[in-house]
Amino acid sequence: MTMMKSLLGAAAVIAMSASGALADGPAVIFDLGGKFDRSFNESAFNGAERWAEETGGTYREIELQNDAQREQAMRRLAEAGSNPIVMAGFSQASALEVVAPDYPDTTFVIIDGVVDAPNVQSIIFSEHEGSYLVGMMAAMASETGTVSFVGGMDIPLISRFACGYAQGAVAANPDATVIANMTGTTPAAWNDPVRGGELTRGQIGQGSDVVFAAAGGTGLGVLQTAADEGILSIGVDANQNYLHPGMVLTSMVKRVDVAVYDSFTAGADGIEPGIFVYGLAEDGVGFALDEFNAELVTEDMIAAVEAAQAEIIAGTLSVHNFTDDGTCPVEMQ
């Protein structure tokens, strides 16, 4: 492993790692929180590692330390000849809009964001569909009839999770109450597990006995507090069932790993520009079942969510997407 450092701006420093000598190999830029966040970034890392293990190929990676490094990181990789360059996270979009035109021969892929450029592929997920399914499971597992949601940064993307979750909960139990709180309005909201725990305890005080976290590193505090307080939680992005065996009802899996793996496999010449959506039909989202939650998930739950999943894929059940119009058909407290 070689390490190369470059001054960015006045004082910021990033490290670019490469697992061997590269000519035009792929690269990935992880968002804030690092590649071992046990959630979104780690899923991206797992996809890159799977590609490397299966192909024997090498790739470069950069872990961002602050927002100011985004544009510099993209330029550094492009100048080094990495191609394609995959970036995890919607926050990369504004920098990519500036950088992409300067490197027309480099193919970029942004996950969770949309950039309209001839050398950019934008991958987004139907989080509302997967969240609908775990919302059904939450309502079916709840003994109080009240379930809750803790989001990270208050943005439309996270509201899409919350709205889908609420729709699924009331589909399973029309009398269900759904509580929703966001952690904050700045990127710091993704890495505040203490605040995540505080919000969870507040929701428990309002009767919640199942909580879904879509909050990056903040979500680790949600899951920990839920386990400490004796209620069930739901993980996000990666399968987080293992973090608290027997206390995590399921995880709304978002296959960021598949997006990275597919991009690396296609290579610069095989990646098409435009917007690509990974939903239930594409196995891009779903719910996790394993030995860590086997005793929590009943046959009735599985039957219900599998039936709903089939209907969503067939188009006979439509889950409202919050980002379409900024509204949710279910009222949340």
Salt bridges, closest charged atoms under 4 A:
ASP31 OD1 - ARG70 NH1 2.85
GLU54 OE2 - ARG50 NE 3.14
GLU61 OE2 - LYS35 NZ 2.40
ASP67 OD1 - ARG70 NH2 2.70
GLU71 OE2 - ARG75 NE 3.07
ASP102 OD2 - ARG75 NH2 2.92
ASP112 OD2 - LYS254 NZ 2.76
GLU127 OE1 - ARG160 NH2 2.63
GLU127 OE2 - LYS254 NZ 2.71
GLU198 OE1 - ARG195 NH1 3.30
ASP257 OD1 - ARG255 NE 2.99
ASP325 OD1 - HIS320 NE2 3.00
